[in-house]
Amino acid sequence: MNRRDFVRNSGITAAAATILPSSSIFASEKVEKVKIAMIGVGLRGQNHLSLLLKRDDVDLVAICDIDDRMLTMSKSMIAKSGKPMPKIFTGDDQAWKKLLEMKGLQAIVISTPWEWHKEMIIGSLQAGLKYVATEVILGITLQDHWDVVQAAERYNAHVMMLENVCYRRDVMAALNMVRQGVFGEIVHLQGGYQHDLREVKFNDGVKAYGGGVEFNEKGFSEARWRTNHSVHRNGDLYPTHGIGPVANCININRGNKFLKLNSFATKSRGLHNYIVNNSSESHPNAKVNFRLGDIVTTTIDCANGETIILQHDTNLPRPYSLGFRVQGTKGLWMDVNRSVYVEGVSKPHQWDDQKAWLDKYDHPLWKKYGDDAQGAGHGGMDFFVIHAFVEACKRGAPTPLDVYDAAAWSAITPLSEQSIEMGNETVDFPDFTSGKWMSRKPIFALNDDY
């Protein structure tokens, strides 16, 4: 059913199709401080911890982790900040449930391995929390994504995925250019996760077992869980860095939606070759059969006529790049060659260096908070994603990235796996908004506030 027919046949109005209610534990009154807890204070969690400790509008009341080294590092950070030591929860992988029994808790930040996200998000909602921030991705299976969306709706709560690349400075300048019509009507977009992770996937503590790999207690935190996904799964395992920014450019879930998807995967050679080149053919991990194709390419069709190409490329030698391309009827931006072309302004058939364009269209958020973001992780964009979550909590307002965004973006993983498993067939994309996308209005980064 096309958009026009849907609106005509269903009679949806803006009032009837409202997003999750914006009411919260804070009602309409802005609070001065938010009582926040953290589940997971590994290396990624510590990036968020550092930012939360710098804020005067946050009381960090509890942290939870089962890794003693990470807890020790986190407690040292807290002590140096001069802030009160929060309550510590540890001991086993169910300790987070005890944390959620705390009284007065208002918001939570989850920074744990992917397979824990769904359970911890829903557990937080069931405990009465109205604001939940989670690291990417939302879940493993397609049903995981539906479960989280339905729980957020059931408990009238806000779930924000901490997709920091949406706040990258050049990405936000490009978004500003899109909104001001510099590129004309947007037709095609590209992005991805193109990042050589071979060293990350095989650092200290790796050993082989049966048909996979495992990691002893000396291994670094990320490799201890991430590599097994490359052993057992074949799809775009990490789509949100690429899809989030381009989805914002074309208002996905807010007047537009993903319709269909198909994916192709190359053969798998990179991880095996890395093991052999850094050890030998006799190394136990050389016998592991890695399912993940070295490059996974996904194409998405959108309701308003745009196409999107995503690429997942983590097993081969290459410099880091997210491969953004935002192209419209008047021109385009490409981050790989750091260039912009706008017809009638640029010299015919010649690229402009992006700097002058991005400086001119620097987003108001970066103009306002650029100094505050200095020193924050990932070139400052970590500041913005945490800032947005905290400000939404304080104001009792919807988060600028919501549960529908989180579900649509990270559902690309199981859908790409399904497409590849079915011989690269095109699969329908679920509508997690249940039709509300037609009347919802864009809210992400529309001002210089958050």
C-alpha positions as CSV (number, residue, x, y, z in Angstrom):
1,M,0.0,0.0,0.0
2,N,1.5,3.3,-1.0
3,R,1.6,6.3,1.3
4,R,-1.3,8.2,-0.3
5,D,-3.6,5.1,-0.2
6,F,-2.6,4.4,3.4
7,V,-3.6,7.9,4.5
8,R,-6.8,7.9,2.5
9,N,-7.9,4.4,3.7
10,S,-6.9,4.7,7.3
11,G,-8.0,8.2,8.0
12,I,-5.0,8.8,10.2
13,T,-4.7,12.3,11.5
14,A,-1.8,14.0,13.2
15,A,-3.6,13.9,16.5
16,A,-4.4,10.2,16.3
17,A,-0.9,9.2,15.2
18,T,1.0,10.9,18.0
19,I,4.3,9.3,19.0
20,L,4.8,7.9,22.4
21,P,3.4,10.3,25.0
22,S,5.9,12.7,26.3
23,S,4.8,12.5,29.9
24,S,7.4,11.2,32.2
25,I,8.4,10.9,35.9
26,F,9.3,14.6,35.8
27,A,5.9,15.6,34.5
28,S,6.1,19.2,33.0
29,E,8.5,20.5,35.6
30,K,12.2,20.7,34.7
31,V,14.5,19.0,37.2
32,E,17.9,20.3,38.1
33,K,19.6,17.0,38.5
34,V,19.0,13.5,37.1
35,K,19.8,10.4,39.2
36,I,21.5,8.1,36.7
37,A,22.9,4.6,37.0
38,M,25.2,2.7,34.6
39,I,25.2,-0.9,33.6
40,G,28.5,-1.7,32.0
41,V,31.6,0.4,32.7
42,G,34.1,-1.2,30.3
43,L,36.1,0.9,28.0
44,R,33.1,2.2,26.1
45,G,31.1,2.7,29.3
46,Q,34.0,4.7,30.7
47,N,33.7,7.2,27.9
48,H,30.1,7.9,29.0
49,L,31.2,7.8,32.7
50,S,33.8,10.5,32.1
51,L,31.2,12.8,30.5
52,L,28.5,12.2,33.2
53,L,31.1,13.0,35.9
54,K,31.7,16.4,34.4
55,R,28.1,17.4,34.5
56,D,26.6,19.3,37.4
57,D,23.1,18.2,36.4
58,V,23.8,14.5,37.0
59,D,24.0,12.4,40.2
60,L,25.7,9.1,39.4
61,V,24.0,6.9,42.0
62,A,25.1,3.4,40.9
63,I,27.4,1.4,38.5
64,C,27.4,-2.2,37.6
65,D,30.0,-4.5,36.0
66,I,31.4,-8.0,36.5
67,D,34.9,-7.1,35.4
68,D,37.0,-6.2,38.5
69,R,39.6,-4.4,36.3
70,M,36.9,-2.1,34.8
71,L,35.3,-1.4,38.1
72,T,38.7,-0.5,39.6
73,M,39.4,1.9,36.7
74,S,35.9,3.4,37.0
75,K,36.2,3.9,40.7
76,S,39.5,5.7,40.2
77,M,37.9,8.0,37.7
78,I,35.1,8.8,40.1
79,A,37.4,9.4,43.0
80,K,39.5,11.8,40.9
81,S,36.4,13.7,39.9
82,G,35.6,14.6,43.5
83,K,32.0,13.2,43.1
84,P,30.5,10.9,45.7
85,M,31.2,7.2,45.1
86,P,28.1,5.5,43.7
87,K,26.8,2.2,44.9
88,I,28.7,-0.7,43.2
89,F,26.9,-3.8,41.8
90,T,29.0,-6.8,40.8
91,G,29.4,-10.5,41.4
92,D,27.7,-12.3,38.5
93,D,26.0,-11.5,35.2
94,Q,22.6,-10.9,36.9
95,A,23.9,-8.2,39.3
96,W,22.3,-5.5,37.1
97,K,18.9,-6.7,38.2
98,K,19.7,-5.8,41.8
99,L,20.7,-2.3,40.6
100,L,17.3,-1.8,39.1
101,E,15.7,-2.4,42.5
102,M,17.2,0.9,43.8
103,K,14.6,3.5,44.8
104,G,14.7,7.0,43.2
105,L,16.6,6.0,40.1
106,Q,15.5,8.1,37.1
107,A,17.6,7.1,34.1
108,I,20.1,4.5,33.0
109,V,22.9,4.1,30.6
110,I,23.6,0.6,29.2
111,S,27.1,-0.1,27.7
112,T,27.3,-3.9,27.6
113,P,27.8,-6.5,24.8
114,W,25.1,-6.5,22.1
115,E,23.4,-9.7,23.3
116,W,22.5,-8.1,26.7
117,H,20.8,-5.0,25.4
118,K,17.3,-6.2,24.9
119,E,17.0,-7.9,28.3
120,M,18.5,-4.9,30.1
121,I,16.4,-2.3,28.3
122,I,13.2,-4.2,29.0
123,G,14.2,-4.9,32.6
124,S,14.8,-1.2,33.1
125,L,11.4,-0.3,31.7
126,Q,9.7,-3.0,33.9
127,A,11.5,-1.4,36.9
128,G,9.7,1.8,36.2
129,L,12.5,3.8,34.4
130,K,11.2,6.3,31.9
131,Y,14.5,7.1,30.3
132,V,16.9,4.4,29.0
133,A,20.0,5.0,26.9
134,T,21.7,2.1,25.3
135,E,24.8,1.6,23.3
136,V,24.3,0.3,19.8
137,I,22.8,-2.1,18.8
138,L,19.2,-2.6,20.1
139,G,19.0,-6.4,19.8
140,I,20.1,-9.6,18.0
141,T,16.9,-11.0,16.4
142,L,14.2,-9.1,14.6
143,Q,11.8,-10.2,17.5
144,D,14.2,-8.5,19.9
145,H,13.5,-5.2,18.2
146,W,9.8,-5.6,18.3
147,D,9.9,-6.6,22.0
148,V,11.8,-3.4,22.9
149,V,9.5,-1.2,20.9
150,Q,6.4,-2.7,22.4
151,A,7.8,-2.5,25.9
152,A,8.6,1.2,25.4
153,E,5.0,1.8,24.2
154,R,3.6,-0.3,27.0
155,Y,5.5,1.6,29.8
156,N,5.2,5.0,28.2
157,A,9.0,5.3,28.2
158,H,11.8,6.7,26.1
159,V,14.6,4.5,24.8
160,M,17.5,6.3,23.1
161,M,20.3,4.5,21.2
162,L,23.5,6.4,21.8
163,E,24.4,6.6,18.1
164,N,27.2,9.2,18.4
165,V,28.0,9.5,14.7
166,C,24.7,11.4,14.2
167,Y,26.5,14.2,16.1
168,R,29.7,14.1,14.1
169,R,30.6,17.7,13.1
170,D,30.8,17.1,9.3
171,V,27.7,14.9,9.4
172,M,25.7,17.6,11.2
173,A,26.9,20.3,8.7
174,A,25.8,18.1,5.9
175,L,22.4,17.7,7.6
176,N,22.2,21.4,7.9
177,M,23.0,21.7,4.1
178,V,20.2,19.2,3.3
179,R,17.7,21.1,5.4
180,Q,18.6,24.4,3.7
181,G,18.2,22.8,0.2
182,V,21.9,23.1,-0.8
183,F,21.8,19.7,-2.5
184,G,18.3,20.0,-3.8
185,E,15.9,17.1,-3.4
186,I,17.8,14.1,-1.9
187,V,17.9,11.1,-4.1
188,H,20.6,8.7,-2.9
189,L,22.7,8.2,0.2
190,Q,25.5,6.0,1.3
191,G,27.3,5.1,4.6
192,G,28.8,2.2,6.4
193,Y,31.2,0.8,8.9
194,Q,34.6,0.5,7.2
195,H,37.0,-0.1,9.9
196,D,39.9,-2.6,10.1
197,L,39.0,-4.5,13.3
198,R,41.4,-7.5,12.9
199,E,43.6,-6.5,15.7
200,V,40.6,-5.8,17.9
201,K,39.1,-9.2,17.1
202,F,42.4,-11.0,18.0
203,N,44.0,-9.3,20.9
204,D,45.3,-10.9,24.2
205,G,43.4,-13.9,25.5
206,V,42.2,-15.5,22.3
207,K,42.1,-19.2,21.9
208,A,40.1,-21.6,19.7
209,Y,37.5,-24.1,20.7
210,G,35.5,-26.5,18.5
211,G,34.0,-24.4,15.8
212,G,34.7,-21.0,17.4
213,V,36.9,-18.8,19.6
214,E,36.8,-17.9,23.2
215,F,38.7,-15.5,25.5
216,N,40.2,-15.9,28.9
217,E,40.2,-13.4,31.7
218,K,43.3,-11.6,30.4
219,G,41.6,-10.6,27.1
220,F,40.5,-7.1,26.5
221,S,36.8,-6.5,27.0
222,E,35.6,-6.0,23.4
223,A,37.3,-9.0,21.8
224,R,36.0,-11.2,24.5
225,W,32.5,-11.0,23.0
226,R,32.7,-9.3,19.6
227,T,34.7,-11.9,17.7
228,N,32.2,-14.7,18.1
229,H,29.7,-12.7,16.1
230,S,32.1,-12.9,13.1
231,V,32.3,-16.7,13.6
232,H,28.6,-17.4,13.7
233,R,26.8,-14.6,11.7
234,N,26.9,-13.3,8.2
235,G,25.3,-9.9,7.7
236,D,25.8,-6.2,8.3
237,L,26.7,-6.6,12.0
238,Y,27.2,-2.9,12.7
239,P,24.9,-0.7,10.6
240,T,24.0,2.1,12.9
241,H,27.0,4.4,12.4
242,G,26.3,4.5,8.7
243,I,22.5,4.5,8.6
244,G,21.8,6.9,11.5
245,P,23.1,10.1,9.9
246,V,21.7,9.4,6.5
247,A,18.3,8.4,8.0
248,N,18.2,11.8,9.6
249,C,18.8,13.5,6.3
250,I,15.7,11.9,4.8
251,N,13.4,11.9,7.9
252,I,13.1,8.2,8.3
253,N,10.2,7.4,10.7
254,R,9.1,11.0,10.4
255,G,7.4,11.3,7.0
256,N,9.5,8.6,5.3
257,K,10.4,4.9,6.0
258,F,12.5,2.0,4.9
259,L,10.5,-0.2,2.5
260,K,12.8,-3.1,1.4
261,L,16.3,-4.4,1.8
262,N,18.7,-6.8,0.2
263,S,22.2,-7.8,1.1
264,F,25.2,-9.5,-0.5
265,A,28.3,-10.8,1.3
266,T,31.7,-11.6,-0.2
267,K,33.7,-14.6,0.7
268,S,35.5,-14.7,4.0
269,R,39.2,-14.5,3.8
270,G,40.4,-11.5,6.0
271,L,40.3,-13.0,9.5
272,H,41.9,-16.3,8.4
273,N,44.7,-14.6,6.6
274,Y,45.3,-12.3,9.5
275,I,45.8,-15.3,11.8
276,V,48.1,-17.1,9.4
277,N,50.2,-14.0,8.7
278,N,50.6,-13.2,12.4
279,S,51.1,-16.8,13.5
280,S,50.9,-19.8,11.2
281,E,48.6,-22.3,9.5
282,S,49.0,-24.5,12.5
283,H,47.6,-21.9,14.9
284,P,44.3,-23.3,16.4
285,N,42.4,-20.2,15.2
286,A,43.4,-20.9,11.6
287,K,40.9,-23.8,11.8
288,V,38.0,-21.6,12.7
289,N,35.4,-21.1,10.0
290,F,34.4,-17.5,10.0
291,R,30.9,-17.0,8.5
292,L,31.1,-13.2,8.2
293,G,31.8,-12.1,4.6
294,D,34.7,-9.6,4.4
295,I,32.4,-7.0,2.8
296,V,28.7,-7.0,3.2
297,T,26.7,-4.6,0.9
298,T,23.1,-3.7,1.7
299,T,20.7,-1.7,-0.4
300,I,17.6,-0.1,1.1
301,D,14.6,1.3,-0.8
302,C,12.7,4.2,0.9
303,A,9.0,5.2,0.7
304,N,9.8,8.7,-0.7
305,G,11.9,7.3,-3.5
306,E,15.5,7.5,-2.1
307,T,17.9,4.6,-2.2
308,I,20.6,3.9,0.4
309,I,23.8,1.7,0.2
310,L,25.5,0.5,3.3
311,Q,28.8,-1.4,3.5
312,H,30.2,-3.4,6.5
313,D,34.0,-3.9,6.0
314,T,35.9,-4.9,9.2
315,N,38.1,-7.9,8.2
316,L,40.4,-6.4,5.6
317,P,43.3,-3.9,5.7
318,R,42.0,-0.4,5.1
319,P,42.0,3.1,6.7
320,Y,38.9,4.0,8.7
321,S,36.0,5.5,6.9
322,L,32.3,5.5,7.2
323,G,31.9,6.3,3.5
324,F,29.2,8.9,3.6
325,R,27.6,10.2,0.4
326,V,24.6,12.5,0.4
327,Q,23.4,13.3,-3.1
328,G,20.5,15.4,-4.4
329,T,19.3,17.0,-7.6
330,K,21.7,19.9,-7.2
331,G,24.9,18.3,-5.8
332,L,26.4,16.1,-3.2
333,W,28.8,15.6,-0.3
334,M,31.3,12.7,0.0
335,D,33.3,12.2,3.1
336,V,35.9,9.8,1.6
337,N,37.4,12.4,-0.7
338,R,36.3,15.3,1.7
339,S,34.5,17.0,-1.1
340,V,31.4,18.9,-2.1
341,Y,29.9,19.7,-5.5
342,V,27.0,22.0,-6.0
343,E,25.8,22.8,-9.5
344,G,26.0,26.5,-10.4
345,V,28.3,27.2,-7.5
346,S,31.3,24.8,-7.9
347,K,33.4,24.9,-11.0
348,P,31.8,22.5,-13.6
349,H,32.9,18.9,-13.1
350,Q,35.3,19.8,-10.3
351,W,35.1,19.0,-6.6
352,D,35.3,21.7,-4.0
353,D,37.3,20.9,-0.8
354,Q,34.6,20.4,1.8
355,K,36.1,22.7,4.5
356,A,34.6,26.0,3.2
357,W,31.2,24.4,2.8
358,L,31.2,22.6,6.2
359,D,32.5,25.8,7.9
360,K,29.7,27.8,6.3
361,Y,27.0,25.4,7.3
362,D,28.4,24.3,10.7
363,H,25.4,23.2,12.7
364,P,24.2,25.5,15.5
365,L,24.7,22.8,18.1
366,W,28.4,22.7,17.3
367,K,28.7,26.4,17.3
368,K,27.1,26.5,20.8
369,Y,28.8,23.5,22.4
370,G,32.0,23.0,20.4
371,D,34.1,24.2,23.3
372,D,32.3,22.0,25.8
373,A,32.9,19.0,23.5
374,Q,36.6,19.5,23.4
375,G,38.4,16.4,24.7
376,A,35.2,14.2,24.6
377,G,35.5,10.8,22.9
378,H,35.3,10.3,19.1
379,G,36.2,13.9,18.2
380,G,33.7,15.4,20.5
381,M,30.6,13.7,19.3
382,D,30.2,11.6,22.5
383,F,29.5,14.8,24.3
384,F,26.5,15.6,22.2
385,V,24.8,12.2,22.4
386,I,25.1,12.2,26.2
387,H,24.1,15.8,26.5
388,A,21.0,15.2,24.4
389,F,19.9,12.2,26.6
390,V,20.5,14.2,29.9
391,E,18.6,17.2,28.6
392,A,15.7,15.2,27.5
393,C,15.6,13.5,31.0
394,K,15.7,16.9,32.7
395,R,12.9,18.3,30.6
396,G,10.7,15.3,30.6
397,A,10.8,15.5,26.8
398,P,11.1,12.9,24.0
399,T,14.7,12.0,23.2
400,P,15.9,13.3,19.8
401,L,16.7,9.7,18.7
402,D,13.9,7.4,19.9
403,V,13.0,3.7,20.1
404,Y,11.7,3.7,16.6
405,D,15.0,5.0,15.3
406,A,16.9,2.5,17.3
407,A,14.7,-0.4,16.1
408,A,14.8,0.6,12.4
409,W,18.5,1.2,12.3
410,S,19.7,-1.9,14.1
411,A,17.1,-4.2,12.6
412,I,19.2,-4.0,9.4
413,T,21.5,-6.6,11.0
414,P,18.9,-9.5,11.2
415,L,17.3,-8.4,8.0
416,S,20.6,-8.5,6.1
417,E,21.3,-11.9,7.6
418,Q,17.9,-13.1,6.4
419,S,18.5,-11.7,2.9
420,I,21.9,-13.4,2.6
421,E,20.6,-16.7,4.0
422,M,17.8,-16.6,1.4
423,G,20.2,-16.2,-1.5
424,N,20.2,-12.4,-1.5
425,E,16.5,-12.0,-1.8
426,T,14.8,-8.7,-1.2
427,V,13.0,-8.7,2.2
428,D,10.3,-6.3,3.4
429,F,11.3,-3.8,6.1
430,P,9.0,-3.8,9.2
431,D,7.3,-0.6,10.2
432,F,8.1,-0.3,13.9
433,T,5.9,2.8,14.1
434,S,2.8,0.9,13.0
435,G,1.9,3.7,10.6
436,K,2.8,6.7,12.8
437,W,5.7,7.6,10.5
438,M,3.3,9.3,8.2
439,S,2.4,12.1,10.6
440,R,5.4,12.3,12.9
441,K,7.5,15.5,12.5
442,P,11.3,15.7,12.5
443,I,12.8,16.7,15.9
444,F,16.5,15.7,15.7
445,A,18.9,18.7,16.1
446,L,16.3,21.3,14.9
447,N,17.8,24.0,17.2
448,D,20.9,24.9,19.1
449,D,19.7,23.4,22.4
450,Y,20.1,19.6,22.2
